[in-house]
Structures are given as C-alpha cells and as structure tokens.
Amino acid sequence: MKYLFLFIYLIINSCQAQKATDYENKVYKLLNEVFERKSENSSSNNAYININHNLKDSAKNLDDEILKKLLVNANSKNNIYLPKDILDDKKWKQTNTDFLISTFDQNKISIPNLIFCKNDNMPNNKIYLKNINAVLFYNHYAILSIEIQPGFNSISLFKLEHEKYNRITTITNPPLGYE
C-alpha cells in the first residue's frame, strides 16, 4: 500500500512538471518569434531582456482593466473574428503559468538578437532593459506584456496560425495618442 501511494505521488508530480514544461516551451517559442531578427546586418535590433522574471504570477501581473482594453481593441479590428471565449478576460486569468525557475534560459532562444541579462551587465547605459511582465496562453492565442521603459508597457495579443504567432493587436500603458 505504501508503494502504491508513492507511485501515485510520483505520477502526480510528473504531470505537474510536464505542464510547467509545456508553458515554458510556449513562452520560449513566443519570444523567439516576437523578437526574430528583422535585419541580419544590424546589431541595433538587439533586444535586451531582464533575465529575471515572475511569469508564474502572470495573471496577477497583468492588470484587469488593461487586459479588457486589449481584448476590446482586438475585437474592434476589421476583418478579424475572435471567438467569444477569447474575449472573456476571466478565462485568460485562469490559465496555467507554471514556470519552474525565475530566470530565463538563453540556451532556449534560437535567435541571436534576443539577449537575457541583468541591469549591471548592460552593454550600453542608453539601452533600456526590457522586462517580461506577463505571458498568458488560451487556446491558440497568447498575450505578452513587456515593460519597454520604466513606466511604459506594451501589451500584445497573438494568434497561433500555421505554427507561427501572428500579432493581432497591441496597446500601450499609458496609452499613446492614437489609441
């Protein structure tokens, strides 16, 4: 009986670890595609991302009002149909965001222009270190919230089509003049 309980415990823990790995793999796939190099000849396209993150709290890190605004904005775009459940902000907040460790792994990035580092390792003090605040996945959609500069965030909605994440819409917080 003791071995049966131990076996069940190991199975449950292994399933939880697999979910976290699935989430992590989705995060790295999204980051690789979002930051894919546009110009192979220029180093100015490098994106420096803070190696430390708190993605396990992504649902808390993304403000409810900002999430609603993003979904309303996406729904109002011409020629885009979004299923009703995708527009339900509460469903987004209930998704799995288990990330095993609180630092990004540079080895899981397949593009040369996405660089994880710490503030004290920045190559130039004129370049801002971006922070990934939240990554949420729901069905074939993803939300990515990035702090571009202190106090300025970019929040984007993507759809996974043909194994690629395509941007549907982006909003900023605080809003820019055209939003």
N, C-alpha and C positions, 0 to 999 in steps of 0.2 A: 504494500500500500504506500509506503514511504517513497519508493522508487516511482510509482505512478504519479504522485503529486510533484515530485521533482521533474519528471518528464513533461508534465503539463505546464509547469512553471517555465521550463526552458523553451517550450513551443511558444508560449505567450510572449516571452521576452524577445524571441527571434522574430516574431511577427511585428512587434513594435519597432524593432531596429530596421526591418525592411521598409516600413512606412517612412521612417525618417530618411532612409537612403533614397527612396523614391522622391521625396520632397527635395532633398539636396540635389539629386540629379536634375530635376526640373529647374531648380534655381540656376545651376551652372549652365544648363542648356539655354535658358532665357538670357543670362548675362552674356554668354558667348555671342548670341545672335544680336542683341541690342547694341553691343559695343564693337561689332565687327568692323574691321578697318575699312575705311572708305578710300583711303589713298595709301598705297603701299610705299610711296616715296617720302612721305612726310611723317616726322616724329611728333608734329604738333597735334596729331589726332589721338595721342595717348590719353587714356582715361585713368586717373589715379583714384583708386577706391580704398577707403579705410579698411584695413584687414580685419578689424574687429566689427562685430555686428551683434544684433539682438533679434535675429529673424524668428526665433521661437515665439516672440511676442508680436509678430507682425500684425495680428488682428487688433491688438491694443495700440500699436504704434501708428496705425492709420486712423485718423480722426473720422468719426461717423459722418459729419457734415461734408467733409472733403470727398469721402467715398460716394456719398449720394450725388454730389455735384458731378463727379466723374461719370457716374452711370447715367445721369440725366443728359449730360453733354454727349455721351456716346449714342444714346437713344435718339437724339435730335439730329444726328448726322444724316445727310441724304444718302439714299441707296444702300443703307445698312440695316439689316434685320437682326435684332438681338432677341433671343428667346426671353420670355418673361422671367424665368428663374435667374437668368444672368443679371437682370436689373434689380434683383432683390438683395439689398445691401446686407441684410441679416444672414443670408446664406454664405456670403463671402467671409463673414466673420467667424463662421463655424468650421472652416476648412483646416486641414492638417498643416501645421507649420513646425513640425519637429525637425530641428537641426541639431545634430549630435554635439558639435563643438561651436564655440562662439567666435571662431576666426575662419576666414575664407582660405581655401587651399589653392595656391597659384597653379599647382600641377593639374587641376581640373579645368583650367582655362586653355582653350586651344588657339587663341588669337594673341598675337604679340603686343597689341596696343592696350590691353586691359591689365593693369598692374595694381596688385594689392600691396599696400604699405602702411606704415604708421606716420603720424604727423611729423615726427622727428627725422624721418627718412625721406622727406620730400626733396626732389631734385632741384626745385626752384621755389622760392617763397612767394612767387607771383601766381603759382598754380594752386587752385583750391583742391583739397582732398574731399572727394565726394563720399557721402555716407549712404549706404543702402538701408533705408528705414523699415521697409516692409516689402514682402513678396507674398502674394496670395494667388492660389490657383483654384479655379472652379470649372469643372468640365473641361472644355477646350479653350479656356480663357485664362489670362494671367493679368495681375495688377502689380506694377513695380513703382515704388515710391523712393525717390532719390533726393537727398539734400544736396543741391548743386553748390550752393554757397551757404554760409551760416544764415539761417532765417529764410531761405528761399528753396522751396521744394518743387519738384516736377513729379507728377503722378500720371502714369500712362496705363491704358488698357490695351491688351494684345489678344489676338485670336490665333490659335494654333491651326494652321492650314497647310496641308502637304508637308508636314514635319518641320514647318518654319513658323516662328512667331511673327505675325504682322501687326503693326501698330494700328489701332482703331482711332484712338484719340488721346490727347494729353492735356492736362490742365496744370496750372501752377498755383502755388500758395506762398505768398499772396498773389492774387490774380494779376496778370498783365493787362494792359489797356484793352486788348481785343477780345478778352474772354467775357 
